[in-house]
Amino acid sequence: MFNNLIKWITKMLNLPTMYLQEAQDKIIIKFDLIDGKLGIGNLYFKDLMVKVMSGPYGDGYLAFGTYKGYRIKEETREAFAMFGVGWQLPLRNAETGVERGYAVHPDGNVPGSKGCVACQFETKEDNIKLKNMIKYWLEVHSSLEVLVC
């Protein structure tokens, strides 16, 4: 029993490392649900980990599943910008190809979103880094998988 507890603790401590290893060719968004309408967690892509929120406004958090992003869209609206840098990665359902207005973007204005994944960057440099990493990926590949779990 004690060995199982040690293994579980080790696994929990290494979760960010595990997600970063899996997020070399996709974005992984892992969040915990709070009060049924709010998801709080982290976005992982390559070597970057960013805190995120989804919800609690509108219909709440982005549904778990697989999405695809095809382009980076420059943004000037305050709700999509942090540190003066605005952008969004519109998301389509990977199975249906339908785009329903959800995106990954900086968390500007008030914390949270109406179902998008709002990145809570600590620095302007991290905001620019993620934007450029996604932009470069999409210049080389036709799409970027986004796994929400």
C-alpha positions in Angstrom: 0.0 0.0 0.0 2.8 2.4 0.9 4.5 1.8 -2.4 1.3 2.6 -4.3 1.0 5.8 -2.4 4.6 6.8 -3.3 3.9 5.9 -7.0 0.7 8.0 -7.0 2.5 11.0 -5.4 5.4 10.7 -7.9 2.9 10.6 -10.8 1.1 13.7 -9.6 4.3 15.6 -9.2 5.4 14.7 -12.7 2.1 15.5 -14.5 3.3 18.7 -16.0 6.4 17.0 -17.4 4.3 14.2 -18.8 1.9 16.6 -20.6 4.9 18.6 -21.9 6.4 15.4 -23.4 3.0 14.6 -25.0 2.5 18.1 -26.3 5.3 18.2 -28.9 3.0 18.0 -31.9 -0.3 19.3 -30.3 -1.7 21.6 -27.7 -2.9 19.8 -24.6 -5.3 21.7 -22.4 -5.9 20.0 -19.1 -8.3 21.7 -16.6 -10.4 20.8 -13.6 -14.0 21.7 -13.4 -15.2 24.2 -10.8 -19.0 24.7 -10.1 -20.0 23.1 -13.4 -19.3 26.2 -15.6 -15.6 27.0 -15.0 -12.5 25.1 -16.0 -9.1 26.0 -14.5 -5.9 24.4 -15.5 -2.9 24.6 -17.9 -2.1 24.7 -21.6 0.9 22.7 -22.7 2.7 23.1 -26.1 6.3 22.2 -26.8 8.3 23.5 -23.8 5.6 26.0 -22.7 3.1 25.7 -19.9 0.5 28.5 -19.4 -2.3 28.8 -16.9 -5.8 28.9 -18.5 -9.5 29.4 -17.7 -12.5 28.4 -19.7 -15.9 29.8 -18.6 -17.7 30.7 -16.4 -19.6 33.0 -18.7 -22.0 32.0 -21.5 -22.4 28.2 -21.7 -19.3 27.8 -19.4 -16.2 25.8 -20.2 -15.1 24.4 -23.6 -16.3 20.8 -23.9 -13.7 18.1 -23.6 -12.6 16.7 -26.9 -10.3 17.1 -29.9 -10.3 20.3 -31.9 -8.1 21.7 -34.7 -6.8 25.2 -35.3 -6.0 26.3 -38.8 -4.9 29.9 -38.5 -3.8 32.6 -36.0 -6.0 35.7 -36.2 -4.6 39.0 -35.1 -6.9 40.8 -32.5 -7.3 44.3 -31.3 -10.3 43.7 -29.0 -9.4 44.0 -25.3 -11.0 40.7 -24.4 -8.4 38.9 -26.7 -5.3 40.7 -25.6 -2.8 40.9 -22.8 0.2 43.2 -22.5 -0.9 44.9 -25.7 -0.7 41.7 -27.8 -3.9 40.3 -29.1 -4.6 37.1 -31.1 -6.7 34.0 -31.3 -6.6 30.5 -32.6 -10.1 29.7 -33.7 -11.1 26.1 -33.1 -13.0 23.6 -35.1 -14.4 20.3 -33.8 -12.0 17.7 -35.2 -14.7 15.2 -36.0 -17.3 17.5 -37.7 -15.1 20.3 -38.9 -17.6 22.8 -37.5 -16.3 26.1 -36.1 -18.6 27.4 -33.3 -16.9 30.6 -32.2 -14.5 29.1 -29.7 -10.8 29.8 -29.6 -7.6 29.8 -27.6 -6.6 33.4 -26.9 -5.0 35.7 -24.2 -7.3 36.4 -21.3 -7.8 40.2 -21.6 -10.4 42.4 -20.0 -12.0 40.3 -17.2 -10.8 36.9 -16.1 -12.5 34.0 -17.9 -14.4 33.5 -21.1 -17.7 32.5 -22.7 -16.4 29.0 -23.6 -13.0 29.9 -25.1 -9.7 28.9 -23.6 -8.3 32.1 -22.1 -4.6 32.0 -21.5 -3.4 33.9 -18.4 0.1 34.9 -19.3 2.5 36.1 -16.6 4.6 38.1 -19.1 4.3 39.8 -22.5 7.2 37.5 -23.6 5.2 34.4 -22.9 2.2 35.7 -24.8 4.3 36.5 -27.8 6.2 33.1 -27.5 3.0 31.0 -27.6 1.5 33.1 -30.5 4.8 32.7 -32.5 5.0 29.0 -31.7 1.5 28.4 -33.0 2.1 30.7 -36.0 5.3 28.9 -37.0 3.6 25.4 -36.5 0.8 26.5 -38.9 3.3 27.8 -41.5 4.8 24.3 -41.6 1.7 22.2 -41.1 -1.9 22.6 -42.3 -3.4 22.4 -38.8 -2.7 22.1 -35.1 -4.5 19.6 -32.9 -5.9 20.9 -29.7 -6.8 18.2 -27.1 -9.1 19.5 -24.2 -9.3 17.1 -21.3 
